[in-house]
Amino acid sequence: LLACNGYNGIELWRRKLPDGYLVHRSAFIATRDTFYMINPDGAGCLLLDPASGQERDRIRVPELPGEWKWIAPEDGTLHALVGKEKDPPETTIVRSEYTHWSWGELSRGYYQKRIPWGFGETLLAYDLERRAARWSHREPGAIDSRSLVMGGGRLFFYAPDSRVGCLDAASGALLWANDDPAIRALIDEPGRNLTSTPGFRTSCYSLYTPQALLFQAQTQM
């Protein structure tokens, strides 16, 4: 993890990340006063000084154990997705005689029908001023962290085996849910006329607008 001066590029600080640390999951948040990052051990969140990288504080919610998969701030509240299962870490070194490489060489999970990283069951809101959990919501099916998006005071999620849903960001109340399997089939519809596999499968794929909620995962329609 590298922090540089945005004006002249001078390196301010660097921090070694552990093997298997997944950054494609909203793992970092940079604000004027604080740099938030999911704790390298998976439990909670670290708060760093943005100028020096020194640890100022850490957030843990003991009553909701598990590995944090995703974080996002709004109005003094840190929202997070927590999963029971730890993501499998994997470090691979490939020495190829060819001029290219395959994702399959680099990761055993990359071409699985469902990637093995970033799924959780519990959404929570943590009050940064009171230093306590404000609410938590547990879904019956695992939520894909890549699908999480916030907007208009709401938090939207997609659980591939159960439903699409929307929570009130302030209270955690379920505002609506759609468990129509046809909707989930459309979200997971394979892409057509693609050359190779453009993009990264671990990247976020949802977009909120006041008119529509958009889903477009890598290699999917």
C-alpha positions in Angstrom: 0.0 0.0 0.0 1.6 3.2 -1.2 0.7 6.9 -0.4 2.1 9.7 -2.4 1.8 13.5 -2.4 -0.8 14.3 -5.1 1.0 17.4 -6.2 4.6 16.3 -6.7 4.4 12.5 -6.4 6.8 12.3 -3.4 6.2 9.1 -1.5 4.7 9.8 2.0 4.6 6.2 3.4 4.1 2.6 2.5 2.7 -0.4 4.3 3.2 -4.1 3.5 0.0 -5.9 2.9 -0.3 -9.6 3.7 -0.5 -12.3 1.0 -4.0 -12.8 -0.2 -5.2 -9.3 0.8 -8.0 -8.5 -1.7 -8.2 -4.8 -2.6 -11.0 -5.1 -5.2 -13.7 -5.0 -2.5 -13.9 -1.4 -1.3 -11.2 -2.2 1.2 -9.8 1.3 1.4 -11.4 4.7 2.0 -9.4 8.0 1.8 -10.8 11.1 3.5 -9.1 14.4 4.4 -8.6 13.3 8.0 -8.5 9.5 8.0 -7.5 6.6 5.8 -9.7 3.6 6.5 -8.6 0.1 5.6 -10.0 -3.4 6.3 -7.8 -4.9 9.0 -5.2 -7.2 7.4 -6.3 -10.0 9.8 -9.9 -9.5 8.5 -11.4 -8.5 11.8 -12.6 -5.0 11.7 -11.1 -1.8 10.3 -7.9 0.2 10.9 -7.9 4.0 11.0 -4.6 5.5 9.7 -3.1 9.0 9.7 -3.3 9.9 5.9 0.0 11.9 6.1 2.1 9.4 8.0 0.4 6.1 7.7 0.6 5.6 11.5 -2.3 3.7 13.1 -4.6 5.9 15.0 -7.3 3.6 16.0 -9.1 0.4 15.1 -12.8 -0.7 14.8 -13.9 -4.0 16.1 -17.5 -5.3 16.7 -17.1 -8.3 18.9 -20.8 -9.2 18.9 -20.5 -9.6 15.1 -17.5 -11.9 14.6 -16.2 -12.7 11.1 -14.1 -11.4 8.3 -14.9 -7.9 7.0 -15.4 -8.0 3.2 -16.4 -4.4 2.3 -16.6 -0.9 3.8 -18.3 2.4 2.9 -18.8 5.6 4.9 -21.8 8.0 4.9 -22.8 10.7 7.4 -20.5 9.7 10.2 -21.3 6.0 9.8 -19.1 3.2 8.5 -21.1 0.5 6.7 -19.6 -3.0 6.4 -20.2 -6.5 5.1 -19.1 -9.3 7.4 -18.8 -13.0 6.4 -18.4 -16.1 8.5 -16.0 -17.7 6.1 -12.5 -16.3 5.6 -11.5 -15.7 2.0 -8.9 -18.3 0.9 -5.5 -16.5 0.5 -3.5 -17.5 -2.5 0.0 -16.4 -3.7 1.2 -17.7 -7.0 4.4 -17.1 -9.0 4.2 -17.9 -12.7 7.3 -18.2 -14.9 6.1 -18.6 -18.4 7.9 -19.2 -21.6 5.2 -17.4 -23.5 4.5 -13.7 -24.0 1.2 -13.9 -22.1 -0.3 -15.6 -19.1 -3.7 -17.0 -18.1 -5.8 -16.1 -15.1 -6.2 -19.8 -14.6 -2.4 -20.0 -14.0 -2.5 -17.2 -11.4 -5.6 -18.2 -9.4 -7.4 -21.5 -8.9 -10.6 -19.6 -8.1 -10.7 -17.1 -11.0 -12.6 -19.2 -13.5 -15.0 -20.9 -11.1 -18.6 -20.3 -11.8 -18.7 -18.3 -8.6 -15.5 -16.8 -7.3 -14.6 -17.8 -3.7 -13.9 -14.3 -2.4 -15.9 -11.5 -0.9 -19.1 -13.1 0.2 -20.8 -12.3 3.6 -24.1 -12.6 5.3 -24.3 -9.6 7.7 -24.5 -5.9 6.9 -23.7 -3.5 9.7 -23.6 0.3 10.4 -21.0 1.5 12.9 -21.4 5.0 14.5 -17.9 6.5 14.3 -18.7 9.1 17.0 -20.3 6.8 19.5 -17.9 4.0 18.7 -20.6 1.4 18.6 -22.7 -0.6 16.1 -25.9 1.3 15.2 -27.6 -1.6 13.5 -27.0 -5.0 11.8 -28.9 -6.9 9.2 -28.4 -10.6 8.4 -29.4 -12.1 5.1 -30.5 -15.7 4.6 -28.2 -16.0 1.5 -24.6 -14.8 1.0 -24.3 -11.3 -0.3 -21.8 -10.6 -3.1 -19.6 -7.7 -1.9 -19.0 -6.6 -5.5 -22.7 -5.8 -5.8 -23.0 -3.5 -2.8 -23.7 0.1 -3.5 -25.1 3.1 -1.6 -27.1 6.1 -2.8 -30.0 8.3 -1.7 -29.8 7.2 1.9 -30.1 3.5 1.0 -27.8 0.5 0.8 -28.5 -2.0 -2.1 -27.3 -5.6 -2.1 -27.4 -8.7 -4.3 -27.4 -12.3 -2.9 -27.1 -14.6 -5.9 -28.9 -17.5 -4.2 -31.8 -15.5 -2.7 -32.6 -12.0 -3.7 -31.9 -8.4 -4.5 -32.7 -6.0 -1.7 -32.5 -2.5 -0.3 -31.9 -1.3 3.3 -32.5 2.1 4.8 -28.9 3.3 5.6 -29.9 5.1 8.7 -32.0 2.4 10.4 -31.1 -0.8 8.7 -34.7 -1.5 7.9 -35.4 -3.6 4.8 -37.2 -1.3 2.4 -37.8 -3.8 -0.4 -36.6 -7.2 -1.6 -37.0 -9.0 -5.0 -36.6 -12.8 -4.9 -37.7 -13.4 -8.5 -35.3 -15.9 -9.9 -35.7 -14.4 -13.3 -34.1 -11.2 -12.1 -31.2 -13.1 -10.7 -30.8 -15.0 -14.0 -30.6 -11.6 -15.8 -28.0 -10.3 -13.4 -25.9 -13.4 -14.0 -26.5 -13.7 -17.7 -23.2 -14.5 -19.5 -21.8 -11.8 -21.8 -21.9 -12.3 -25.6 -19.4 -11.6 -28.3 -16.5 -11.0 -25.8 -12.9 -11.3 -26.7 -11.1 -13.2 -23.9 -12.2 -12.1 -20.4 -11.9 -8.3 -20.2 -11.7 -6.7 -16.7 -11.2 -8.3 -13.3 -13.8 -10.7 -11.8 -13.2 -9.3 -8.4 -14.2 -5.7 -9.3 -17.3 -4.0 -8.0 -20.1 -4.1 -10.6 -23.1 -2.1 -9.3 -24.1 1.5 -9.9 -26.7 3.6 -8.2 -28.6 6.4 -9.9 -31.8 8.1 -8.8 -33.5 6.5 -11.8 -32.1 2.9 -11.8 -29.9 0.4 -10.1 -27.5 -1.1 -12.6 -25.7 -4.4 -12.5 -22.9 -5.4 -14.9 -20.3 -7.9 -13.6 -17.2 -8.8 -15.5 -18.0 -10.9 -18.5 -21.8 -10.7 -17.8 -24.6 -8.8 -19.5 
